[in-house]
Each structure stands twice: as structure tokens, then as C-alpha cells.
Amino acid sequence: MKVTLENETRYHEQHLTAPAGVAHEEGNAEHGHEQSHEHGVELTEVLRVVFVALAAAAVWFHLWEPFHKVSVVGLAATLIGGYPIFKEAIENIAERRMTMELSMTIALVSALAIGEFFTALVITAFVLAAEILEGLTVGRGRRAIQDMLDFLPQTASVFRDGQTVEVPTQTILPGEIVVIRPGSRIPVDGQVVSGHSFVEQAAITGEPMPSEKTTGSEVYAGTINQAGSLQVRADRLGKETTFGKIIEAVEKAEHSRAPIQKTADRLAGYLVYFALGAAMLTFLITHNIRSTISVVIVAGACGIAAGTPLAILGAIGRAARQGSIIKGGIFLEAMGRLDTVFLDKTGTITFGEPTVAEVRPEPGVSEHTLLQAAASAEHGSEHPLGRAIVRYAEEQKIPVFDSSDFRYEVGRGIVAQVQGERVAVGNRAHLLALGVEVPPQGPAFRGTAVLIAVGDRFYGVILIEDRVRPGAASAVKALEAMKTRVILLTGDTQSAAEAVADQMGIIHFHADLLPEQKAFEVAAHTKQGRMVAMLGDGINDAPALIEATVGVAMGSGTDVARESADVVLIGNDLEKFVETVRIARRCRAIIFQNFYGTLIVDAIGIGLAAAGLLNPLFAAFIHVASELTFILNSTRLLAPREVEAAASAMTTSTATPYFK
């Protein structure tokens, strides 16, 4: 039995790649046809099962039997009802492929040849019903993407010619002003030019709480405006939006074939060969045609062939809902086998934005005076530490003076004239070189100490740190609990790396690394045969991302990092990565449960059938029941019904899908 997972995505792909107007018109023309295939089930398939079932009842009660040895009803109904099975078998023969349709055809023809017309009809009904149930199950998996597509509205209010008009979303032009009313979904990526509201954007950024939006704030397509009205300048539309790129990435991933899926297809073929070989051996030993047919019927590999892609589909869809875009089945499989994870520090573990943690003025100097002197001197500096001091002074509403004669010494600090006095800001060596007497170092600190002197007098220290992201330490702990080795890579100093590693509970770390050195460290582990993931967010992380088995980019990172990565985390939450690893491992476990379960059921079933303990009818029941059990096992990764219902209910009247 075979159910394709690819038919429906052709429709979705068209809307993500075709010009907006064309996609809309063609989509309306095709919608009715595609909708009938949404669940992989047609009315004719259901009627065929009913027809075969009625024919089986007629044969059982001998309603019309003009010939003594041949049941006309049974023969005709088997040939008509089993047409899809026979057709598939003929195609497989032409393609020189051994599949379950071919083995079922052999079993049906054999049953008819020995006069088991009722058994042939029941087997046909079982097989056809199983295919319908498979279609429904796969259709549920495909709806995960449709739910995502439904998050984009069909129409929007736009300012044109001095008035607000309602237009199809695909006709919005870049730069136009879109009016977003309370309760509606945002149709474009853009910037707020007027208004104040709160927007629920967990699907894009992963933020659990609504984000406040004012003039200048960024908003994303597919998110929900909650309170006030917003006027948004349209910057990106359709497939160019963050939401569109997410959908495109997920659909591409679903088309890819993981190595384990190819293994499943080969195993399914081997099982069919094994069943036919066992049937021949049974006949040679027992000369019992009923036992021989039962052997062919009982062996089932469809739970592997259909269950494996379904599990992969469910895992990729669930990961996307959790905020992790996996770009292919091969990377999903690799995630399920990870044993080493490299973490970049700045921007991945930390926010990548230095902040003032503590101000330590000398006796006789106030915090206000110390900050004012440092911020005034650094006012024209582009150094991240200098900008952190200036930003902190502005937050404290401390006035900053103009400076002159600004001079920067690489690796040391700056000197500037402020209010006629020399102000020096930098490290200990910098102040000592200027003749400033610096007292011994104070209490230990995990971040960076910036020393300040005015004239020849030491004024104090401003301590700056790059804060660790919330949940990062727990994510590291969770990875290590999964027997995964975590290694920190950073271009920062040894002391800074050690401080962060200690705070995170990371034992292994490497500091003072250039981008090529990071890539070398990652490549060294992959060459040892380890399954390696590298998490980064910047341009300097791109070489290491490429060298890893799986490159993982933070959603807030640079375009280069995201393009180089195999997995993209929406937002900046490391716990999403941990959850993605869990999903991948669960997917792998389910697939192997199907593998081993099928082998066990087939081995026992073939043994019982060969011994004459299974008749063809009971063999068919075991075949279908075991197959559906393994397929349903794969559906455990799909989103729960209640989640899908909630997602549908959230779509308001102003949020009708225009990708639909």
C-alpha cells in the first residue's frame, strides 16, 4: 500500500513562488479540486469498499451462484474492486520494484485460483479500507502546513489616494501604509509608522508574552494585533515575509528524503521478497495452498514504508510549531543522533550586547560623577563597551558633556578632553601608561572592568558584562542529561569564556578563536565520526556552521548565518534547540519501533501461517491491523486535534487565508 505525501504541497508551493496576482487567480480555480484531495480520500474509494463488502455478503449467503465451482459475483467484484491494487502491481512490475501491492496481487490471484472467493473479497476490502485510513492519517499531517498558511489574511486596509480602502492582500505594494485593526492578523512584514498596541508574535519570535508596538517597531506577517490600531509601512510581502520563508523552508524539508526513509523503502522490499520466499518454501514442504497464500498475505511492510515518512512529516511540522525550522529530513535524522554540541558565546549564549552591571567609584567620588566623566569621554566612541557606558548614563538621565581631542589606543582604551580635563577610560595598563596611580584590583568579577581616571586621579571602575540569555543554563543541563557533550567556542578572552562557562555549567571551552579556528574545532570532531551540531548567530560563525553535521542558526542572527545553517531557531531561545533534539530523537525512536515491530509481527505471522495455524482471512486481518498500528504510532508526532482546532478558531473573519 502506498500513500503519497507530495500531491498537496504542489498547490502550496505555487502560492509561495508564483507572482501574487497569478497565484491568487490560479489558486481560486484549483481550490475546489485540491480540497477534495486534502485528506487523500475520494468518494470513489469509499464506494469501492462498500461495493466489495456487499459482494462479499452476497458470496457468503450464496445469493446468486449460477456455476458450481466459480462464483461469478466473487470473481467480478474482486477484479473490479481490486483494480487499484492490480494497477499498482503492474506498474511495479514495469519499474522492476517489489512492493506489497505485488505480493497482495499474487495472494488474491492465488485465492481466486483455489476457489477462496469470499476470502479474496475480504482481503480486497481490508486492503482498500486500510489505504483510506492511511490517506486520512497522512492528510492530518499535511494539515499542519495548511494551518500555518491560514495565518495570513486575504484582504487588508490600505491608505490610497487619501482614503482607506479594502484590497486583496496580494495587491499591496512595498512602501504602502497598511491599517491593522484590533483583533486582526498582520498581512505584511514592516515598520509601525503610527499607533500603539500589543502584538502576539510567538509564532515568529517565540516570545510568550505580547510585544508592545509603537512608532518605529518591527511587526511580522501572521502575528495578531491585540489592542489598538496600527499603521504599518509594508516592507516585505508574501514569500518574502519572515512567515513566508518559514513555510517555504518547512515545505522544502518535507520533500527531502532522510537516509532512514531510504532504508525503510529497501527494508519494505526485502520483506516482500522474504514473504514470497517463505511462501514457496511452505508450499514445497507442506503442499498446502491455503497455508502458502496465508504466508503471502500476513507479511506486511506498509507500516514501515508509510509510517516512516509520516513520522518525519510530523516531526518537522511539530518542530516548526515549536519555533525550529529544519531544512531537510537528513538534518532531522542527524539531530536525532547528536552526541556533541558546539555553542558560540556572543549572541547565542549571551545577548551580544554589553551592559553595565555595577559602578564602583573611589571614596570621595559619586556614581553620578564617575558615570558622567566616562560617558562624556566615550560619547564619540564606537566601541561596544563605550556605547554600553553611554547608554547606561542616558538611562540614569545623567547629562553628558561634549569631548574633544578624542584618541583611541587599540587594546587599551581612550583619552579625551572633557570640560578642560583629561579623562582616560580603559584597562589597567592604559591608565598606568598615562601615569595614573591605580589601586590593587577589587573583588573578582565575571565580566570586563573598565577603569576611569580624570587628570591624574583614579575615579573608579565600571563593570560591564554580556548577560547570559534566560534558559541557556537549563538548556545546557538538558543536553548533558541526554548524554550530549557541550563545548563553548568564543573569540572572547580566556577569562570571559571561563566566566560564562562556569555560569553555564560547561566543562569544555575554547577562547580567543578566529572564525577559521572555530571551523577547525568543529571539523576535527566531525572527522572523528561524531554527530556534531554548531549553534551560532553571526557572520563569523558561518564557516563553523558549514563544517558541522548540523549547523543551527539563531533567528536573530545575520542572514549569512541563517543561509549557512541547516536548522534555524525562530527567536533566541536555546530551549527551542533542546526541544528540537527531543523531537528528532522521538521521531527516530518511533521509526525504529515500527521497524522492529514489523519484523517481529511478520516473523511470528509467517511462522504461524506456514504451520497451518492461520487461514487467509485471519492472515489478512493481522496484516492490516499491524500495518495501521505502526502508522498510528507515527502519528504521535502530529499536533493534537485540539491544537489544530484552536489554531483554526484563532483565524478571525479578517484573517481569511489568501494563500489558500
Secondary structure, 3 states (H helix, E strand, C coil): CCCCCCHHHHHHHHHHHCCHHHHHHHHHHHHHHHHCCCCCCCHHHHHHHHHHHHHHHHHHCCCCCCCCCCCHHHHHHHHHHCHHHHHHHHHHHHCCCCCHHHHHHHHHHHHHHCCCHHHHHHHHHHHHHHHHHHHHHHHHHHHHHHHHHCCCECEEEEEECCEEEEEEHHHCCCCCEEEECCCCECCCEEEEEEECEEEECHHHHCCCCCEEECCCCEECCCCEECCCCEEEEEEECHHHCHHHHHHHHHHHHHHCCCHHHHHHHHHHHHHHHHHHHHHHHHHHHHCCHHHHHHHHHHCCCHHHHHHHHHHHHHHHHHHHHHCEEECCHHHHHHHCCCCEEEEEHHHHHECCCCEEEEEEECCCCCHHHHHHHHHHHHCCCCCHHHHHHHHHHHHCCCCCCCEEEEEEECCCEEEEEECCEEEEEECHHHHHHCCCCCCCCCCCCCCEEEEEEECCEEEEEEEEECCECCCHHHHHHHHHHCCCEEEEECCCCHHHHHHHHHHHCCCEEECCCCHHHHHHHHHHHHHCCCCEEEEECCHHHHHHHHHCCEEEEECCCCHHHHHHCCEEECCCCHHHHHHHHHHHHHHHHHHHHHHHHHHHHHHHHHHHHHCCCCCHHHHHHHHHHHHHHHHHHHHHHCCCHHHHHHHHHHCCHHHCECCC
